[in-house]
Amino acid sequence: MRKTFFFCCCLLAAVPPLRAQIFYHNFFSVVPQSCPFNPDVQVTQPPGWIIYQTLDSRWDGPVDTSRCISAVMTDNNCLIDLEQIDPSRPLFVRALTLGNQMELPVNALLSCLFSWYIVNAAQGDLLTDVNCVEDVCSGVFIGIGVPPPHPLRVHTGLYGEEISGGFCFPTEYFPGQFLKEVVLKVTLSPQANLSGKYLQLYSVQIFPTGLEPGLVTSVDAQEWHYNNATEEYDVNIFETVQTGGWSGNYLLQYTEPTFPSAADPSYVEGTVTPASAQQETINLIVDDWENLEIQPFTHLRGALVEGSDSLRHVVNLVNNGGQFCLNFVDLIFSGGNQYRHGKGGAIDVHNPFSCFQFRKGSALRVMEDATLHYGTDGAGMLAFCATGTIQLEKNATLVVDGVMNIAECDESAEPTHIYMDLPKTASLIFTEKAHLTNRFSHGQQMELRVRMLGGTLDDSRLPAADRALIRRIYLEPVPKFSDNFSFNPNPFQSTSVLSYISPGTENLRATWFSADGKRLLETSLQAVQGINEWALENVPETPGLYWLHLNNGRENTTIKVVRME
């Protein structure tokens, strides 16, 4: 069934006319030619493209020269009969002769749209997750050539469940970037019956969004940005723009004189005016209808505190309803900096290696009543280094739909664990496409240790080996049974909460008595290990003094409770 195009967050303008396209191809024809791998065999393929499979399932791997694959035009549709391929390996459709013909504009936002369709596919025939070679089962590779000795920059878009896919990505700070590769990848289930099934090719296009991004090279907090309630500086991203930005698109810009690489990162620094001799906290805020992209190897950090050669201000990136597009990005938070996720915000992840990394006391913080869905069908990484953590506020939810990677991130560091609190009404959820790994930790001993403070941890869909890396830490009850209970508020008017720290799974009986000892109401409660909370509904209706008797079959206690008018 055909579905509508998926548009990335930065596709806020209409697709530009063809003359503005950087790359555009509709699969409207095929031409006869000799097979590139066997000149004795004739094939028909789209002009300027090659159809092939590789022995190692990589798009640039050794070609399987035993297969010469044709495409045909049927009713103006370009079709590849899938009975021609080895179903145990992916199929590639690659553009030829790009070379250095297509130089890309600098500091721009580009969009890629691609569309194809499996005709007569059954459910499960097409693999769309990241558990394949090169961490993309089906989608597109866009290779950007940059000056040597730097390797090809490879951006990827996942196909998903629709007829088309799309993603956006920024170009970089220097000229000399060229579009080198455009490769479609299709992976089918090895168990799929390919009889009567076809890959139908539509189009691939790469174009500037037409929206000039606002370039952000520093965050300068002034006196009027100071929030007396929080004692932090709040700076909206539109206030930091040096050029552009009228469209609501913003780009954290690389500014170092060297070409971007992991060894040569660039920093967007946060400063305070007037200068402060104490550490200040600056929040860079992205609001509703604002979009943020980040150039590769560009990070946030605070400037040095006045008079210090080591202590820096804290700069938090706050998503207050905006849209973040991540592709080929490893954004590192360190030195206490946080990513704060508010209500309505979203992060679009289009690359298996799009990564937020938290080091040295930094945290991923999901704010009150907010939900962060991080990852797309297994793509995207959350990396936590020693002393990095997750902070979930009241009613906050973190859904991990990618890979959570835990490691010390320092060869000289002692083996350790990642710790986090899971407070009441907060949730940490792993999807069926998620993974948790400690493969880069010392001796693969690191665990995610979760202090269970009444929240929900759903790891049921993780593989068993991944689940084994999570250690739940429960509050331990004190020896005196009565000291493990609390009733709040007391006195109460209409609603109240009974809290209990339990040594394990057990049944409780709560019985209400009047002041003169008359039995009134009774409720059964199921407790689990750690802290339990129940919003009691079966309570006396009239104001007065009552006794709440609690029993677990072994011990009992009584709480004096007052209901007010």
N, C-alpha and C positions, 0 to 999 in steps of 0.2 A: 504493500500500500504506500502510495506516495505521500510525503508529508511536506510541510512548508520549510523554507530555508531557515537555518539557525543563524542569527546575527550576533556577533560579539558585541561586548559592551560599547566599544568605541565606534560602531557603525551607526552614527547618529545622522549622517548625511546620506543622500541617495548615492547609488553607485555612479561614479563619474562617467562621462562619455568615453568611447573607446580610445580617443586620442590621449586621454589622461591615464590610461591603463599602463602599468609597467609590464604586465604579462597577461595575455588573454588568449584562450583557445577554446573553441567549441568543437566537439568531435562530430563534424558534419560530413566527413569523407574518409575514405581509406584508399590507399594506392598499392598496386602490386609491386613486389620487389623480391629480391633474393633474401633468403633467411640470413640474418647477420652472422649466424653461427654455422651455417651449412649452405654454401652457395648453390648446391644442387637442388635445394628445396625452395619452392616459391611460396610466399606468404603475402597477405594483404594486411597493412597496418596503417594507423593514422599518420599522415605526413608530419615529419618532425618528431615522431615518438617511437619508442621501442617497447615491446611487450616481452617479458622474460621472467624466469625464475632463477634463483641462485641456490648453490649447494649448501650455503650456511645460513640461509634465510635473511641475510642482510642485503639492503638495497644496493650496496656497492661491493658485494661479495663476488666470488667466482661464479660465473654464469653456468647454468645447466645447459650445455651445448647440445644435449640430446633432444631438446624440445624447441620446436619452431612453432610459435603461436600466432594465429591469425585473428583479425577482427573483420567483420563483415557489416555492410550497410543493409538494413532491412526496414522498409517503410521509414527511411530517413533517420533510423536509429543505429548507432554504432554499438555492435554487440560482439562480445567475446564468448564463444562456446566454452564453458568451464570444464567440459569433458576432456579438453586438451591438456589440462594442467595436472600436476602432481598435488593432490589435495593435502598432503602432509607438509607442504611448504607454501609460503605466501606467493601471490602473484604481484608483479610490479609493472607499472606503466610509467615510463620515464621520458621527460622531454630531452631532446638532443640539442647540441650546438648552442648552448646558452653562452658559455665562456665568459668573456669580459664585455659582452655587448650591451648589457643592461645595468648601468650604474644607478645606484639608489640615492635618493636625496638624503641629506644628513638631518638628524634630529626631527624625524618625521614619524607619523603613525601610519603604518601600512595595514591593509586588511587582505586576507586571503579567503576566497570562497571556492569550494570545490563540491562537485555533485556527481554521484553515480548511484547505481541501483542494481541489486541482484534480482533478476527476473525469475519468478517462480520459486523464490527461496522459501524454505520451511523454517519454522522457529528453531533457533540454535545453529542454523547453517553458517551464519556469519559471526565471527569472533570480533568483539568490539571493546575488549578490556585491554589491560597493559601486560598481561602475563604471556608475552611473546618475546621473541628476539628483538632487541632494540627498544623494548618496553612500549611498543605500539603494535597492536594487532591489525587494525584497519584505520587508515587515515591518509595523511599527506606529510611528506617531508619537504621543507623549504630550506635549501642550503644557500647561505650567504658567504661569499668569498671575501676575506679581509686580507690586509697586507701580511705577507709571511714574516716571521715563522708561525703566526697564529693559525690554528686549525680552522676548518670550515665551521661557521656557526650554523647549527641545524635547529630550526624551529619546526615544531610538529603540531598538527591538528588531529584530534581523534574523530573518528567517523560517527560514533554513537548509534542511535536507533533511527535516524532520519535519512531522507534521500540525499541530504547535503550536510556539509560541515563548514565551519568558519571560525576564524580566530584573527586577532590583531596582534601586531608586534611593532616595537619601535626600531627605527634605524639608529645608528650610533653617531658618535660625536665627530668622527673623522671622515673625510672623503675617501674614495677608493673602495667602496663597498659595492659588490656586484652580485646580481642574482645568478647563481651557479647551477642550482639543481631544483627541479620540480618533479617529485616522484610520488605517485599514488601507490598505496599498499593495500592489498585485500587479502585477509586471512580467513580461510574457511575451516570449519570443523573437519578433522580427518575422518569423521564418521559420516559426513554429509554425502548424500546420494546426488551426484552432480548431473545425472541424466536429465536433459531438457532444461538446464539452468544456464543463465547467461549473465555476464557482467555488462550492463549497459552504461556507457560513458556519456556524460553530458558536457561538462565544462570545468575549467580551472581559470581563475582570474586573481591577479594581485594588483592592488591599486592604492594610491594615497586616499585616506579617508576624506580629504578635502577640508579637514578641520585642523587649523594650526594649533599645535599643543602649546600650552604655557610652560616655559622652561623654568625649572626650579633648581637653583644652584646653592641656595642658603635659606635658612629660616631665621629671621631677625625679629626677636620678641621685644616689643616696646612697653613702656610703662602702662599704656592703656589696654594692653593685652592681659594684664594681671587680673586673675580671678580671686577675689578676697575669700570666697567661700572654700575653694579648694587649695588656695595658696600655690597655684600653678599658672603658667602663661598659656593662653589659648589663642592660637594663630591659625586662621583659616588659610587653606592652600592658595586661594586666589590672591591673598595679600603678599605672597612670596614670589610672585611671577616676575621675571626680568623682561621677557618678551612673550607676545602671544597670549593665548589663554582665554580669549573671548568666547570660545565654544564650550567651555567647561571641561576640556581635556587638559590634563597636566602630565608633565614628564619630569621625573627626577633625573637630572642630567649629569653625565660623566664629564668632568672638566680637567682631569690630569693631562699633562702634555704627552704622556705615553699612551700607546694603544691599549684599550681595555683588556684586562686579563685578571685571573685570580691573584696573580703576584703583584698586580698594579691596580688595586681598587681606588675608587674615588669616593669622597664623602661630601654629602650635603650636610653642612654643620649648622647647629643651632646656637645663636648668640643672644645675649641679653643686654639691652641698653636702658639705663646706664649699667656699666659693667658691675658684676657682683662678685664679692669675695667668698660667697657661700654657694654651694651647689643648688641650682634652680632646676625646675622641671618645666619643659616646654612641650606643649601638645600641638602637633601639626595635624589639623583637622580637615578631613574630606567629607563634605556634606552631601545631602540629597542632590541628585542630578549632576554630580561631579564625578569625573572618571580619572583614574590614576594609572599611569604606566611607569615603568622603571627601566632605565637603560642597564644593560649587563654590567655587573661588578660595581654597582653604585649603591652606597649604603648611607644610612642616617647616623649621625653622632653629634654629641654636644661639643661646643668649643671648650677650651680649657677655662676653668674657674680662674678669675683674676688672682694672680699671685701664686698659682700652682703650676707645676710642670707635669702633673700626672692626673689630677682630679678634673673630670669633665662634667659639664651640665648633662642632665638627662633629656633626651628627645624621644617622645612617644609618637608613634604613628596611629592616629585615631580615625577609624572608619565610622562616621556618624550618618550612614545612609548612602554612601557613595559606592561606586563600582570600581574594583581593582581588576585589571587584566594582567595575568602573569604568563610569560612565555620566555623560556631561556633566562630565568631570573633566579638568583640565589641571594635573597635579601637577609642580611645578618643583623640581628639585634644583640647588642652587647653592652656591658657596663651599666646594667639596670634599665636600659631602654625597653619599652613595651610596645607590642601591637595590641591596641584596644579595639574591640569589635562591638559596635553599638547596634541598636535596632535598625533593621532595614538595609544594612550594608551587605555586600556580597563580594566574593572573590571568585573570578572566573579563571580556572586553571586549564591550560590547553597543552601542557607539556609534561611528560612523566617526571621531569626533573625540576619543574617549577618548585621553589623551596623557600619557606620561611625557616630561618635557623635562629635558635635562641641560646646565647652563651652568657656566661659570667653574670648570673643573677638577673638575667632578663626573663620576660614572661610573655606568653600569649594569654591575654586577658579578655574574656567574654563578659560584657557588661550586663547589668541587671535586665532581665526579660528579653535578652537578645539570643539569637541562634546563629552560630557560624557553621556553615557546611563547607568543609575544606576538602577539595579534591573533586575529581570527575571520573567516575567509574574506575577508580584505582589509580588515576594519574594525579601527580602532585605529591610533594613531600612536606612533612613537618619534622624538623630535626631539633632535638633537645640535647644540649651538651651539659656537662657537669655544672650544677647549680642553676641551670635553666629550668623553667617550670610552666605549668598551666594554672591559671587563676580563673575560677568560675564564680560569678556573683549569683545573687538570688534569682532563681528561675532562669538561669543561663544554661544553654545547651551547646556543646561542641560535638558535631558529627564529623568523624574522620572517615573520608571516602577516598583516601590515598594511602601513602606509606608514612607511618610514624617511625622515625629513625632515632634511636637513643644511643649515645656514645659519649666518652669523656672529651673527645675532640682535642686532646692534648696528650702526646706520647709520654710526657713526664709526669702526668697527673696520676694519683693513686686510683685504683679501681673504685667506683662508687655507683650510686643509683640515682634515678630521677624521682623526686618526691612531689606530690601534689595533694591538695585537699579537695574532697568532694562534699561540699556542704549540702544541707537539706535544700530540696527543690531544684538542685542543679543536676545536670545529666552529662555523662560522657558516653558517646555511642559510636561503635565501630560498625560500618556497613559490611555487606558480604563481599565487597571488592577491596576492603581495607586490609592492610598488613601492619604488623608491629615487628621491628627487627632490631637486634643489638649486634649485628655482624661486625660493626666497626669498633665495638667496645673492647676493652682489655680482656682477652680470654673469653669473650662472649658471655660475661657474667652479669652485665648490667640488667636491672629490672626496672619496670615502671611501678613504683610503690605508691599506692593510692590510700590516703587516710579517709576511711569511710565515715563521714560525719552526717549521714542521713540522706545523701544524694543517691542517684541511680547510675550504675556502671553496667552497660550492656556490651559485653564482649562475646556474646554467644555465637556470632557469625564469623569470628576470627578462626583461622586454622588452629588446631590444637597446640602446635608448637609456638604460635604467636601468643595464644592465651596463657601459656605457661610463663611468659615473661611479665605478667601482671601479678603483683602481690597486693592483696587487700589487707589493709591495716585497720583493725577495729578498735574503738575505745574499749578499754577493759573495765568491767564493773568493779566497784569497791566491795569489800567484804560485807558491809552492812546492807541488807536488802533494801531498806527504806531509803537509803542515800542515793540509790540509782534512779529515783523518780523525781520528776518536777511537774508542776501543774501551773500553766501560765495562760492568761493573767489570773491572778487570785487576789482579790475578788474578781469575778467576771460578770458580764452582762448577758451575752447571747452565745458567743463562741469562745472556745478554749482549746488548748493543746496539752495533751499528756505526753511527756517524754520519759523514755526508759532505756537504760543501757543494759543490754542482755548479754549473758555469756554464750548464747547460742540460740538455736531455734526452740521455741517453747510457746505454750498456750497460757494466756493470762485471763483471769476473770475479774472484771471491774463491777463492783456492786455499790449502788448509792443507798445510803440510809439517811433518814431524817434525824433532826437533832435529838429526838427522844428514842432513837434506835429502831425505828420502823423501816423494814426493807421496802425500797421503792422501785428501783430499776436495776437491770443486770445486762452486761455486755461482754461478749467474748472477743479477745484480742489475740492476734497472731504476731509474735515477735521473732525477729531474726537476730543474728549476732551483730553486736554493735549498738549504735543508737537507733531508737525507734520513736516515731512521733505519730500520734493519732489526733485528728481534729474530732473531738467528741461531739456527737449529735444527740445521742440518747441521754439527755441530762434533765434534771428537775426543772420544771417550767416556772415555778413561782419563786420570788425572792426569798432568801432565808439562809440559815446555816445548815450545812449537810456534811456527812462523812462519806468519803470515797474509799471503799475497802478494796485492796488489790491482793490477788493470790495467784501463785504459779504452780500450785499443787504441792509445794514443799515449804514455802515461806509466805508470809503475808505482812501487809502493812496498811495503815489507814492515814489518809490525808484530810485535814480539815479544810473545807471549801465553802466560800460564801458567794451566793448569787445576788447581784444587785438589781435594783429597779431598771 
